[in-house]
Amino acid sequence: MGVFEEAKIRLSDIQKRIMRLRDAGDALNKIPVTRSDKTKFRMMYATVPRIKEEFEEQLSIVIKQLGKPEKVSK
């Protein structure tokens, strides 16, 4: 598997993590919340800056790969 395909898979995984985080936040708004529930959500939310960095890194890989000319087979 090439760098481009791996980066696309990682971007997909990042998207899934963000969706889980968003769903958890929505769930907290709909049900009675305990202190431990809030703490768990804060811990999940604390990973957002790291997820953002990973996203930017993987996106830059995809952009670099798209900018490269395709290899011509002889």
Secondary structure, DSSP 8 states (H G I E B T S, - for coil): --HHHHHHHHHHHHHHHHHHHHHHHHHHHHS---HHHHHHHHHHHTTHHHHHHHHHHHHHHHHHHHHS------
